[in-house]
Structures are given as C-alpha cells and as structure tokens.
C-alpha cells in the first residue's frame, strides 16, 4: 500500500472494522437472547422464551446480512480501484 493510499481513501479499513463489529454484535445478540430465554424460563413466560430464541436466530441472521451487505459495498470499491489502476495510462 502506498503511503498516500491511506490518506486519499484508496485503501479502505472498513472491511476489517466491519468484521470486528460483526463479532461484537454476534456476541451481544446471543448473550441478550440467552438472558431473555433464562428470564422466560425463570418467570415461566413463553413470550420471553420465544423472544430470546427469535433474537438469537433472526437477530443474528439479519445482523449477518447487514454486515455482508456493507462488506460487499467495500469489496466493490476495492474492485473499482483495481480496475482503475489496471486501465490507467501513465
């Protein structure tokens, strides 16, 4: 990577950042869902139990799709930069 590539925003760090945020979100959603399930079991509340399962399954699924969508956008940017560099006339 050229030193100027970072400051001219030709090299994006967002892909790595999104991957880290995905893991953090995955943990938060899973722990939150487990807490809700435990609350549902202790209070014998079926809605809390279902809500916890929904957060674990659907929450993580939607979070994954959102992160993948953001990564696709930055991958397109990287591909466009490579095309530009390969077709640029010196």
mmCIF file as gemmi writes it, N, C-alpha and C atoms, coordinates in Angstrom:
data_model
loop_
_atom_site.group_PDB
_atom_site.id
_atom_site.type_symbol
_atom_site.label_atom_id
_atom_site.label_alt_id
_atom_site.label_comp_id
_atom_site.label_asym_id
_atom_site.label_entity_id
_atom_site.label_seq_id
_atom_site.pdbx_PDB_ins_code
_atom_site.Cartn_x
_atom_site.Cartn_y
_atom_site.Cartn_z
_atom_site.occupancy
_atom_site.B_iso_or_equiv
_atom_site.pdbx_formal_charge
_atom_site.auth_seq_id
_atom_site.auth_asym_id
_atom_site.pdbx_PDB_model_num
ATOM 1 N N . UNK Axp A 1 ? 0.855 -1.184 0 1 0 ? 1 A 1
ATOM 2 C CA . UNK Axp A 1 ? 0 0 0 1 0 ? 1 A 1
ATOM 3 C C . UNK Axp A 1 ? 0.89 1.232 0 1 0 ? 1 A 1
ATOM 4 N N . UNK Axp A 2 ? 0.582 2.148 -0.889 1 0 ? 2 A 1
ATOM 5 C CA . UNK Axp A 2 ? 1.319 3.402 -0.932 1 0 ? 2 A 1
ATOM 6 C C . UNK Axp A 2 ? 0.955 4.239 0.297 1 0 ? 2 A 1
ATOM 7 N N . UNK Axp A 3 ? 1.92 5.029 0.809 1 0 ? 3 A 1
ATOM 8 C CA . UNK Axp A 3 ? 1.603 5.859 1.975 1 0 ? 3 A 1
ATOM 9 C C . UNK Axp A 3 ? 0.439 6.809 1.719 1 0 ? 3 A 1
ATOM 10 N N . UNK Axp A 4 ? 0.33 7.328 0.499 1 0 ? 4 A 1
ATOM 11 C CA . UNK Axp A 4 ? -0.758 8.251 0.187 1 0 ? 4 A 1
ATOM 12 C C . UNK Axp A 4 ? -2.092 7.552 0.009 1 0 ? 4 A 1
ATOM 13 N N . UNK Axp A 5 ? -2.076 6.23 -0.16 1 0 ? 5 A 1
ATOM 14 C CA . UNK Axp A 5 ? -3.306 5.477 -0.374 1 0 ? 5 A 1
ATOM 15 C C . UNK Axp A 5 ? -4.239 5.532 0.819 1 0 ? 5 A 1
ATOM 16 N N . UNK Axp A 6 ? -3.663 5.576 2.011 1 0 ? 6 A 1
ATOM 17 C CA . UNK Axp A 6 ? -4.476 5.624 3.224 1 0 ? 6 A 1
ATOM 18 C C . UNK Axp A 6 ? -5.165 6.977 3.344 1 0 ? 6 A 1
ATOM 19 N N . UNK Axp A 7 ? -4.415 8.042 3.119 1 0 ? 7 A 1
ATOM 20 C CA . UNK Axp A 7 ? -4.962 9.382 3.312 1 0 ? 7 A 1
ATOM 21 C C . UNK Axp A 7 ? -5.827 9.848 2.146 1 0 ? 7 A 1
ATOM 22 N N . UNK Axp A 8 ? -5.701 9.203 0.999 1 0 ? 8 A 1
ATOM 23 C CA . UNK Axp A 8 ? -6.572 9.555 -0.128 1 0 ? 8 A 1
ATOM 24 C C . UNK Axp A 8 ? -7.798 8.646 -0.169 1 0 ? 8 A 1
ATOM 25 N N . UNK Axp A 9 ? -7.934 7.784 0.825 1 0 ? 9 A 1
ATOM 26 C CA . UNK Axp A 9 ? -9.064 6.86 0.96 1 0 ? 9 A 1
ATOM 27 C C . UNK Axp A 9 ? -9.154 5.873 -0.202 1 0 ? 9 A 1
ATOM 28 N N . UNK Axp A 10 ? -8.003 5.548 -0.801 1 0 ? 10 A 1
ATOM 29 C CA . UNK Axp A 10 ? -7.997 4.498 -1.815 1 0 ? 10 A 1
ATOM 30 C C . UNK Axp A 10 ? -7.948 3.132 -1.151 1 0 ? 10 A 1
ATOM 31 N N . UNK Axp A 11 ? -7.407 3.075 0.047 1 0 ? 11 A 1
ATOM 32 C CA . UNK Axp A 11 ? -7.383 1.829 0.814 1 0 ? 11 A 1
ATOM 33 C C . UNK Axp A 11 ? -8.379 1.973 1.952 1 0 ? 11 A 1
ATOM 34 N N . UNK Axp A 12 ? -9.378 1.111 1.966 1 0 ? 12 A 1
ATOM 35 C CA . UNK Axp A 12 ? -10.423 1.185 2.987 1 0 ? 12 A 1
ATOM 36 C C . UNK Axp A 12 ? -10.1 0.232 4.14 1 0 ? 12 A 1
ATOM 37 N N . UNK Axp A 13 ? -10.273 0.705 5.349 1 0 ? 13 A 1
ATOM 38 C CA . UNK Axp A 13 ? -10.095 -0.149 6.526 1 0 ? 13 A 1
ATOM 39 C C . UNK Axp A 13 ? -11.437 -0.646 7.042 1 0 ? 13 A 1
ATOM 40 N N . UNK Axp A 14 ? -12.492 -0.227 6.393 1 0 ? 14 A 1
ATOM 41 C CA . UNK Axp A 14 ? -13.835 -0.548 6.872 1 0 ? 14 A 1
ATOM 42 C C . UNK Axp A 14 ? -14.145 -2.032 6.847 1 0 ? 14 A 1
ATOM 43 N N . UNK Axp A 15 ? -13.59 -2.773 5.88 1 0 ? 15 A 1
ATOM 44 C CA . UNK Axp A 15 ? -13.847 -4.213 5.806 1 0 ? 15 A 1
ATOM 45 C C . UNK Axp A 15 ? -13.416 -4.927 7.071 1 0 ? 15 A 1
ATOM 46 N N . UNK Axp A 16 ? -12.22 -4.608 7.543 1 0 ? 16 A 1
ATOM 47 C CA . UNK Axp A 16 ? -11.721 -5.209 8.78 1 0 ? 16 A 1
ATOM 48 C C . UNK Axp A 16 ? -12.552 -4.753 9.972 1 0 ? 16 A 1
ATOM 49 N N . UNK Axp A 17 ? -12.888 -3.486 9.996 1 0 ? 17 A 1
ATOM 50 C CA . UNK Axp A 17 ? -13.689 -2.946 11.095 1 0 ? 17 A 1
ATOM 51 C C . UNK Axp A 17 ? -15.066 -3.603 11.143 1 0 ? 17 A 1
ATOM 52 N N . UNK Axp A 18 ? -15.665 -3.82 9.987 1 0 ? 18 A 1
ATOM 53 C CA . UNK Axp A 18 ? -16.985 -4.457 9.939 1 0 ? 18 A 1
ATOM 54 C C . UNK Axp A 18 ? -16.909 -5.886 10.463 1 0 ? 18 A 1
ATOM 55 N N . UNK Axp A 19 ? -15.828 -6.594 10.146 1 0 ? 19 A 1
ATOM 56 C CA . UNK Axp A 19 ? -15.677 -7.973 10.631 1 0 ? 19 A 1
ATOM 57 C C . UNK Axp A 19 ? -15.571 -8.006 12.154 1 0 ? 19 A 1
ATOM 58 N N . UNK Axp A 20 ? -14.855 -7.045 12.723 1 0 ? 20 A 1
ATOM 59 C CA . UNK Axp A 20 ? -14.742 -6.972 14.186 1 0 ? 20 A 1
ATOM 60 C C . UNK Axp A 20 ? -16.099 -6.621 14.799 1 0 ? 20 A 1
ATOM 61 N N . UNK Axp A 21 ? -16.784 -5.648 14.202 1 0 ? 21 A 1
ATOM 62 C CA . UNK Axp A 21 ? -18.104 -5.26 14.71 1 0 ? 21 A 1
ATOM 63 C C . UNK Axp A 21 ? -19.116 -6.391 14.574 1 0 ? 21 A 1
ATOM 64 N N . UNK Axp A 22 ? -18.96 -7.222 13.539 1 0 ? 22 A 1
ATOM 65 C CA . UNK Axp A 22 ? -19.853 -8.378 13.384 1 0 ? 22 A 1
ATOM 66 C C . UNK Axp A 22 ? -19.717 -9.309 14.582 1 0 ? 22 A 1
ATOM 67 N N . UNK Axp A 23 ? -18.486 -9.584 14.983 1 0 ? 23 A 1
ATOM 68 C CA . UNK Axp A 23 ? -18.257 -10.489 16.116 1 0 ? 23 A 1
ATOM 69 C C . UNK Axp A 23 ? -18.836 -9.884 17.394 1 0 ? 23 A 1
ATOM 70 N N . UNK Axp A 24 ? -18.625 -8.587 17.589 1 0 ? 24 A 1
ATOM 71 C CA . UNK Axp A 24 ? -19.171 -7.919 18.776 1 0 ? 24 A 1
ATOM 72 C C . UNK Axp A 24 ? -20.7 -7.999 18.767 1 0 ? 24 A 1
ATOM 73 N N . UNK Axp A 25 ? -21.308 -7.697 17.63 1 0 ? 25 A 1
ATOM 74 C CA . UNK Axp A 25 ? -22.764 -7.769 17.52 1 0 ? 25 A 1
ATOM 75 C C . UNK Axp A 25 ? -23.292 -9.176 17.724 1 0 ? 25 A 1
ATOM 76 N N . UNK Axp A 26 ? -22.582 -10.153 17.18 1 0 ? 26 A 1
ATOM 77 C CA . UNK Axp A 26 ? -22.959 -11.559 17.355 1 0 ? 26 A 1
ATOM 78 C C . UNK Axp A 26 ? -22.988 -11.928 18.836 1 0 ? 26 A 1
ATOM 79 N N . UNK Axp A 27 ? -21.949 -11.517 19.557 1 0 ? 27 A 1
ATOM 80 C CA . UNK Axp A 27 ? -21.891 -11.819 20.991 1 0 ? 27 A 1
ATOM 81 C C . UNK Axp A 27 ? -23.003 -11.103 21.759 1 0 ? 27 A 1
ATOM 82 N N . UNK Axp A 28 ? -23.226 -9.834 21.437 1 0 ? 28 A 1
ATOM 83 C CA . UNK Axp A 28 ? -24.259 -9.063 22.138 1 0 ? 28 A 1
ATOM 84 C C . UNK Axp A 28 ? -25.644 -9.668 21.893 1 0 ? 28 A 1
ATOM 85 N N . UNK Axp A 29 ? -25.94 -9.99 20.64 1 0 ? 29 A 1
ATOM 86 C CA . UNK Axp A 29 ? -27.25 -10.572 20.327 1 0 ? 29 A 1
ATOM 87 C C . UNK Axp A 29 ? -27.433 -11.939 20.976 1 0 ? 29 A 1
ATOM 88 N N . UNK Axp A 30 ? -26.398 -12.757 20.93 1 0 ? 30 A 1
ATOM 89 C CA . UNK Axp A 30 ? -26.502 -14.097 21.506 1 0 ? 30 A 1
ATOM 90 C C . UNK Axp A 30 ? -26.655 -14.038 23.023 1 0 ? 30 A 1
ATOM 91 N N . UNK Axp A 31 ? -25.848 -13.213 23.676 1 0 ? 31 A 1
ATOM 92 C CA . UNK Axp A 31 ? -25.95 -13.087 25.135 1 0 ? 31 A 1
ATOM 93 C C . UNK Axp A 31 ? -27.303 -12.486 25.517 1 0 ? 31 A 1
ATOM 94 N N . UNK Axp A 32 ? -27.742 -11.464 24.779 1 0 ? 32 A 1
ATOM 95 C CA . UNK Axp A 32 ? -29.055 -10.872 25.049 1 0 ? 32 A 1
ATOM 96 C C . UNK Axp A 32 ? -30.18 -11.877 24.881 1 0 ? 32 A 1
ATOM 97 N N . UNK Axp A 33 ? -30.086 -12.698 23.842 1 0 ? 33 A 1
ATOM 98 C CA . UNK Axp A 33 ? -31.095 -13.735 23.628 1 0 ? 33 A 1
ATOM 99 C C . UNK Axp A 33 ? -31.09 -14.775 24.73 1 0 ? 33 A 1
ATOM 100 N N . UNK Axp A 34 ? -29.893 -15.165 25.164 1 0 ? 34 A 1
ATOM 101 C CA . UNK Axp A 34 ? -29.796 -16.148 26.253 1 0 ? 34 A 1
ATOM 102 C C . UNK Axp A 34 ? -30.363 -15.589 27.557 1 0 ? 34 A 1
ATOM 103 N N . UNK Axp A 35 ? -30.081 -14.315 27.823 1 0 ? 35 A 1
ATOM 104 C CA . UNK Axp A 35 ? -30.636 -13.675 29.025 1 0 ? 35 A 1
ATOM 105 C C . UNK Axp A 35 ? -32.16 -13.683 28.959 1 0 ? 35 A 1
ATOM 106 N N . UNK Axp A 36 ? -32.698 -13.375 27.792 1 0 ? 36 A 1
ATOM 107 C CA . UNK Axp A 36 ? -34.16 -13.363 27.631 1 0 ? 36 A 1
ATOM 108 C C . UNK Axp A 36 ? -34.744 -14.764 27.806 1 0 ? 36 A 1
ATOM 109 N N . UNK Axp A 37 ? -34.044 -15.779 27.298 1 0 ? 37 A 1
ATOM 110 C CA . UNK Axp A 37 ? -34.503 -17.165 27.471 1 0 ? 37 A 1
ATOM 111 C C . UNK Axp A 37 ? -34.49 -17.545 28.946 1 0 ? 37 A 1
ATOM 112 N N . UNK Axp A 38 ? -33.428 -17.19 29.652 1 0 ? 38 A 1
ATOM 113 C CA . UNK Axp A 38 ? -33.333 -17.506 31.083 1 0 ? 38 A 1
ATOM 114 C C . UNK Axp A 38 ? -34.436 -16.789 31.858 1 0 ? 38 A 1
ATOM 115 N N . UNK Axp A 39 ? -34.71 -15.529 31.491 1 0 ? 39 A 1
ATOM 116 C CA . UNK Axp A 39 ? -35.813 -14.803 32.132 1 0 ? 39 A 1
ATOM 117 C C . UNK Axp A 39 ? -37.142 -15.496 31.861 1 0 ? 39 A 1
ATOM 118 N N . UNK Axp A 40 ? -37.306 -15.977 30.648 1 0 ? 40 A 1
ATOM 119 C CA . UNK Axp A 40 ? -38.545 -16.666 30.292 1 0 ? 40 A 1
ATOM 120 C C . UNK Axp A 40 ? -38.716 -17.964 31.045 1 0 ? 40 A 1
ATOM 121 N N . UNK Axp A 41 ? -37.618 -18.687 31.234 1 0 ? 41 A 1
ATOM 122 C CA . UNK Axp A 41 ? -37.687 -19.953 31.978 1 0 ? 41 A 1
ATOM 123 C C . UNK Axp A 41 ? -37.978 -19.687 33.45 1 0 ? 41 A 1
ATOM 124 N N . UNK Axp A 42 ? -37.271 -18.701 34.034 1 0 ? 42 A 1
ATOM 125 C CA . UNK Axp A 42 ? -37.465 -18.444 35.465 1 0 ? 42 A 1
ATOM 126 C C . UNK Axp A 42 ? -38.851 -17.865 35.76 1 0 ? 42 A 1
ATOM 127 N N . UNK Axp A 43 ? -39.398 -17.083 34.844 1 0 ? 43 A 1
ATOM 128 C CA . UNK Axp A 43 ? -40.726 -16.495 35.057 1 0 ? 43 A 1
ATOM 129 C C . UNK Axp A 43 ? -41.829 -17.346 34.439 1 0 ? 43 A 1
ATOM 130 N N . UNK Axp A 44 ? -41.441 -18.46 33.855 1 0 ? 44 A 1
ATOM 131 C CA . UNK Axp A 44 ? -42.38 -19.337 33.153 1 0 ? 44 A 1
ATOM 132 C C . UNK Axp A 44 ? -43.209 -18.542 32.145 1 0 ? 44 A 1
ATOM 133 N N . UNK Axp A 45 ? -42.503 -17.745 31.366 1 0 ? 45 A 1
ATOM 134 C CA . UNK Axp A 45 ? -43.153 -16.873 30.383 1 0 ? 45 A 1
ATOM 135 C C . UNK Axp A 45 ? -42.764 -17.317 28.977 1 0 ? 45 A 1
ATOM 136 N N . UNK Axp A 46 ? -43.72 -17.868 28.269 1 0 ? 46 A 1
ATOM 137 C CA . UNK Axp A 46 ? -43.478 -18.331 26.904 1 0 ? 46 A 1
ATOM 138 C C . UNK Axp A 46 ? -43.102 -17.188 25.952 1 0 ? 46 A 1
ATOM 139 N N . UNK Axp A 47 ? -43.71 -15.991 26.057 1 0 ? 47 A 1
ATOM 140 C CA . UNK Axp A 47 ? -43.302 -14.899 25.158 1 0 ? 47 A 1
ATOM 141 C C . UNK Axp A 47 ? -41.831 -14.506 25.326 1 0 ? 47 A 1
ATOM 142 N N . UNK Axp A 48 ? -41.338 -14.472 26.564 1 0 ? 48 A 1
ATOM 143 C CA . UNK Axp A 48 ? -39.924 -14.157 26.782 1 0 ? 48 A 1
ATOM 144 C C . UNK Axp A 48 ? -39.027 -15.224 26.178 1 0 ? 48 A 1
ATOM 145 N N . UNK Axp A 49 ? -39.418 -16.467 26.323 1 0 ? 49 A 1
ATOM 146 C CA . UNK Axp A 49 ? -38.651 -17.575 25.763 1 0 ? 49 A 1
ATOM 147 C C . UNK Axp A 49 ? -38.61 -17.471 24.239 1 0 ? 49 A 1
ATOM 148 N N . UNK Axp A 50 ? -39.753 -17.223 23.627 1 0 ? 50 A 1
ATOM 149 C CA . UNK Axp A 50 ? -39.823 -17.092 22.167 1 0 ? 50 A 1
ATOM 150 C C . UNK Axp A 50 ? -39.047 -15.87 21.684 1 0 ? 50 A 1
ATOM 151 N N . UNK Axp A 51 ? -39.125 -14.802 22.452 1 0 ? 51 A 1
ATOM 152 C CA . UNK Axp A 51 ? -38.395 -13.588 22.091 1 0 ? 51 A 1
ATOM 153 C C . UNK Axp A 51 ? -36.888 -13.835 22.114 1 0 ? 51 A 1
ATOM 154 N N . UNK Axp A 52 ? -36.421 -14.543 23.12 1 0 ? 52 A 1
ATOM 155 C CA . UNK Axp A 52 ? -34.998 -14.87 23.204 1 0 ? 52 A 1
ATOM 156 C C . UNK Axp A 52 ? -34.534 -15.731 22.043 1 0 ? 52 A 1
ATOM 157 N N . UNK Axp A 53 ? -35.337 -16.728 21.698 1 0 ? 53 A 1
ATOM 158 C CA . UNK Axp A 53 ? -34.991 -17.57 20.548 1 0 ? 53 A 1
ATOM 159 C C . UNK Axp A 53 ? -35.002 -16.759 19.258 1 0 ? 53 A 1
ATOM 160 N N . UNK Axp A 54 ? -35.971 -15.862 19.137 1 0 ? 54 A 1
ATOM 161 C CA . UNK Axp A 54 ? -36.047 -15.013 17.949 1 0 ? 54 A 1
ATOM 162 C C . UNK Axp A 54 ? -34.838 -14.108 17.804 1 0 ? 54 A 1
ATOM 163 N N . UNK Axp A 55 ? -34.391 -13.542 18.928 1 0 ? 55 A 1
ATOM 164 C CA . UNK Axp A 55 ? -33.211 -12.675 18.892 1 0 ? 55 A 1
ATOM 165 C C . UNK Axp A 55 ? -31.983 -13.482 18.484 1 0 ? 55 A 1
ATOM 166 N N . UNK Axp A 56 ? -31.846 -14.664 19.05 1 0 ? 56 A 1
ATOM 167 C CA . UNK Axp A 56 ? -30.677 -15.481 18.72 1 0 ? 56 A 1
ATOM 168 C C . UNK Axp A 56 ? -30.693 -15.889 17.251 1 0 ? 56 A 1
ATOM 169 N N . UNK Axp A 57 ? -31.82 -16.341 16.764 1 0 ? 57 A 1
ATOM 170 C CA . UNK Axp A 57 ? -31.874 -16.851 15.389 1 0 ? 57 A 1
ATOM 171 C C . UNK Axp A 57 ? -32.027 -15.709 14.381 1 0 ? 57 A 1
ATOM 172 N N . UNK Axp A 58 ? -33.12 -14.968 14.47 1 0 ? 58 A 1
ATOM 173 C CA . UNK Axp A 58 ? -33.389 -13.928 13.474 1 0 ? 58 A 1
ATOM 174 C C . UNK Axp A 58 ? -32.476 -12.714 13.634 1 0 ? 58 A 1
ATOM 175 N N . UNK Axp A 59 ? -32.206 -12.344 14.876 1 0 ? 59 A 1
ATOM 176 C CA . UNK Axp A 59 ? -31.324 -11.202 15.111 1 0 ? 59 A 1
ATOM 177 C C . UNK Axp A 59 ? -29.947 -11.426 14.525 1 0 ? 59 A 1
ATOM 178 N N . UNK Axp A 60 ? -29.381 -12.6 14.787 1 0 ? 60 A 1
ATOM 179 C CA . UNK Axp A 60 ? -28.061 -12.902 14.241 1 0 ? 60 A 1
ATOM 180 C C . UNK Axp A 60 ? -28.091 -13.042 12.724 1 0 ? 60 A 1
ATOM 181 N N . UNK Axp A 61 ? -29.176 -13.58 12.184 1 0 ? 61 A 1
ATOM 182 C CA . UNK Axp A 61 ? -29.296 -13.709 10.733 1 0 ? 61 A 1
ATOM 183 C C . UNK Axp A 61 ? -29.33 -12.335 10.065 1 0 ? 61 A 1
ATOM 184 N N . UNK Axp A 62 ? -30.155 -11.427 10.577 1 0 ? 62 A 1
ATOM 185 C CA . UNK Axp A 62 ? -30.242 -10.093 9.99 1 0 ? 62 A 1
ATOM 186 C C . UNK Axp A 62 ? -28.955 -9.297 10.198 1 0 ? 62 A 1
ATOM 187 N N . UNK Axp A 63 ? -28.315 -9.473 11.347 1 0 ? 63 A 1
ATOM 188 C CA . UNK Axp A 63 ? -27.048 -8.792 11.607 1 0 ? 63 A 1
ATOM 189 C C . UNK Axp A 63 ? -25.986 -9.27 10.616 1 0 ? 63 A 1
ATOM 190 N N . UNK Axp A 64 ? -25.958 -10.578 10.35 1 0 ? 64 A 1
ATOM 191 C CA . UNK Axp A 64 ? -25.008 -11.136 9.38 1 0 ? 64 A 1
ATOM 192 C C . UNK Axp A 64 ? -25.267 -10.559 7.983 1 0 ? 64 A 1
ATOM 193 N N . UNK Axp A 65 ? -26.53 -10.499 7.583 1 0 ? 65 A 1
ATOM 194 C CA . UNK Axp A 65 ? -26.865 -9.977 6.253 1 0 ? 65 A 1
ATOM 195 C C . UNK Axp A 65 ? -26.49 -8.496 6.135 1 0 ? 65 A 1
ATOM 196 N N . UNK Axp A 66 ? -26.694 -7.735 7.183 1 0 ? 66 A 1
ATOM 197 C CA . UNK Axp A 66 ? -26.334 -6.315 7.158 1 0 ? 66 A 1
ATOM 198 C C . UNK Axp A 66 ? -24.824 -6.14 7.025 1 0 ? 66 A 1
ATOM 199 N N . UNK Axp A 67 ? -24.069 -6.916 7.78 1 0 ? 67 A 1
ATOM 200 C CA . UNK Axp A 67 ? -22.608 -6.827 7.703 1 0 ? 67 A 1
ATOM 201 C C . UNK Axp A 67 ? -22.094 -7.291 6.346 1 0 ? 67 A 1
ATOM 202 N N . UNK Axp A 68 ? -22.67 -8.358 5.807 1 0 ? 68 A 1
ATOM 203 C CA . UNK Axp A 68 ? -22.271 -8.824 4.479 1 0 ? 68 A 1
ATOM 204 C C . UNK Axp A 68 ? -22.569 -7.767 3.424 1 0 ? 68 A 1
ATOM 205 N N . UNK Axp A 69 ? -23.698 -7.098 3.543 1 0 ? 69 A 1
ATOM 206 C CA . UNK Axp A 69 ? -24.036 -6.034 2.6 1 0 ? 69 A 1
ATOM 207 C C . UNK Axp A 69 ? -23.015 -4.909 2.624 1 0 ? 69 A 1
ATOM 208 N N . UNK Axp A 70 ? -22.586 -4.523 3.827 1 0 ? 70 A 1
ATOM 209 C CA . UNK Axp A 70 ? -21.575 -3.472 3.927 1 0 ? 70 A 1
ATOM 210 C C . UNK Axp A 70 ? -20.244 -3.934 3.349 1 0 ? 70 A 1
ATOM 211 N N . UNK Axp A 71 ? -19.869 -5.183 3.593 1 0 ? 71 A 1
ATOM 212 C CA . UNK Axp A 71 ? -18.612 -5.702 3.057 1 0 ? 71 A 1
ATOM 213 C C . UNK Axp A 71 ? -18.664 -5.754 1.534 1 0 ? 71 A 1
ATOM 214 N N . UNK Axp A 72 ? -19.807 -6.111 0.967 1 0 ? 72 A 1
ATOM 215 C CA . UNK Axp A 72 ? -19.949 -6.135 -0.495 1 0 ? 72 A 1
ATOM 216 C C . UNK Axp A 72 ? -19.709 -4.744 -1.07 1 0 ? 72 A 1
ATOM 217 N N . UNK Axp A 73 ? -20.244 -3.729 -0.431 1 0 ? 73 A 1
ATOM 218 C CA . UNK Axp A 73 ? -20.05 -2.357 -0.917 1 0 ? 73 A 1
ATOM 219 C C . UNK Axp A 73 ? -18.567 -2.007 -0.935 1 0 ? 73 A 1
ATOM 220 N N . UNK Axp A 74 ? -17.845 -2.343 0.12 1 0 ? 74 A 1
ATOM 221 C CA . UNK Axp A 74 ? -16.424 -2.021 0.161 1 0 ? 74 A 1
ATOM 222 C C . UNK Axp A 74 ? -15.612 -2.916 -0.772 1 0 ? 74 A 1
ATOM 223 N N . UNK Axp A 75 ? -16.064 -4.133 -1.021 1 0 ? 75 A 1
ATOM 224 C CA . UNK Axp A 75 ? -15.396 -5.004 -1.991 1 0 ? 75 A 1
ATOM 225 C C . UNK Axp A 75 ? -15.55 -4.438 -3.402 1 0 ? 75 A 1
ATOM 226 N N . UNK Axp A 76 ? -16.72 -3.889 -3.694 1 0 ? 76 A 1
ATOM 227 C CA . UNK Axp A 76 ? -16.929 -3.245 -4.992 1 0 ? 76 A 1
ATOM 228 C C . UNK Axp A 76 ? -15.973 -2.065 -5.139 1 0 ? 76 A 1
ATOM 229 N N . UNK Axp A 77 ? -15.806 -1.306 -4.074 1 0 ? 77 A 1
ATOM 230 C CA . UNK Axp A 77 ? -14.871 -0.177 -4.108 1 0 ? 77 A 1
ATOM 231 C C . UNK Axp A 77 ? -13.462 -0.666 -4.415 1 0 ? 77 A 1
ATOM 232 N N . UNK Axp A 78 ? -13.021 -1.722 -3.745 1 0 ? 78 A 1
ATOM 233 C CA . UNK Axp A 78 ? -11.683 -2.265 -3.994 1 0 ? 78 A 1
ATOM 234 C C . UNK Axp A 78 ? -11.536 -2.731 -5.438 1 0 ? 78 A 1
ATOM 235 N N . UNK Axp A 79 ? -12.568 -3.374 -5.981 1 0 ? 79 A 1
ATOM 236 C CA . UNK Axp A 79 ? -12.512 -3.849 -7.366 1 0 ? 79 A 1
ATOM 237 C C . UNK Axp A 79 ? -12.439 -2.676 -8.342 1 0 ? 79 A 1
ATOM 238 N N . UNK Axp A 80 ? -13.182 -1.619 -8.075 1 0 ? 80 A 1
ATOM 239 C CA . UNK Axp A 80 ? -13.15 -0.445 -8.949 1 0 ? 80 A 1
ATOM 240 C C . UNK Axp A 80 ? -11.77 0.201 -8.915 1 0 ? 80 A 1
ATOM 241 N N . UNK Axp A 81 ? -11.161 0.281 -7.752 1 0 ? 81 A 1
ATOM 242 C CA . UNK Axp A 81 ? -9.805 0.842 -7.635 1 0 ? 81 A 1
ATOM 243 C C . UNK Axp A 81 ? -8.825 0.003 -8.444 1 0 ? 81 A 1
ATOM 244 N N . UNK Axp A 82 ? -8.919 -1.333 -8.357 1 0 ? 82 A 1
ATOM 245 C CA . UNK Axp A 82 ? -8.019 -2.2 -9.128 1 0 ? 82 A 1
ATOM 246 C C . UNK Axp A 82 ? -8.232 -2.021 -10.624 1 0 ? 82 A 1
ATOM 247 N N . UNK Axp A 83 ? -9.476 -1.919 -11.052 1 0 ? 83 A 1
ATOM 248 C CA . UNK Axp A 83 ? -9.76 -1.692 -12.474 1 0 ? 83 A 1
ATOM 249 C C . UNK Axp A 83 ? -9.168 -0.356 -12.914 1 0 ? 83 A 1
ATOM 250 N N . UNK Axp A 84 ? -9.339 0.66 -12.098 1 0 ? 84 A 1
ATOM 251 C CA . UNK Axp A 84 ? -8.79 1.976 -12.417 1 0 ? 84 A 1
ATOM 252 C C . UNK Axp A 84 ? -7.274 1.912 -12.543 1 0 ? 84 A 1
ATOM 253 N N . UNK Axp A 85 ? -6.618 1.237 -11.6 1 0 ? 85 A 1
ATOM 254 C CA . UNK Axp A 85 ? -5.16 1.149 -11.637 1 0 ? 85 A 1
ATOM 255 C C . UNK Axp A 85 ? -4.671 0.343 -12.84 1 0 ? 85 A 1
ATOM 256 N N . UNK Axp A 86 ? -5.417 -0.685 -13.244 1 0 ? 86 A 1
ATOM 257 C CA . UNK Axp A 86 ? -5.011 -1.504 -14.387 1 0 ? 86 A 1
ATOM 258 C C . UNK Axp A 86 ? -5.248 -0.812 -15.723 1 0 ? 86 A 1
ATOM 259 N N . UNK Axp A 87 ? -6.197 0.083 -15.782 1 0 ? 87 A 1
ATOM 260 C CA . UNK Axp A 87 ? -6.508 0.746 -17.05 1 0 ? 87 A 1
ATOM 261 C C . UNK Axp A 87 ? -5.948 2.158 -17.135 1 0 ? 87 A 1
ATOM 262 N N . UNK Axp A 88 ? -5.343 2.637 -16.067 1 0 ? 88 A 1
ATOM 263 C CA . UNK Axp A 88 ? -4.793 3.993 -16.044 1 0 ? 88 A 1
ATOM 264 C C . UNK Axp A 88 ? -3.61 4.076 -17.005 1 0 ? 88 A 1
ATOM 265 N N . UNK Axp A 89 ? -3.581 5.127 -17.789 1 0 ? 89 A 1
ATOM 266 C CA . UNK Axp A 89 ? -2.466 5.332 -18.715 1 0 ? 89 A 1
ATOM 267 C C . UNK Axp A 89 ? -1.428 6.204 -18.033 1 0 ? 89 A 1
ATOM 268 N N . UNK Axp A 90 ? -0.185 5.781 -18.135 1 0 ? 90 A 1
ATOM 269 C CA . UNK Axp A 90 ? 0.905 6.537 -17.482 1 0 ? 90 A 1
ATOM 270 C C . UNK Axp A 90 ? 1.376 7.688 -18.3 1 0 ? 90 A 1
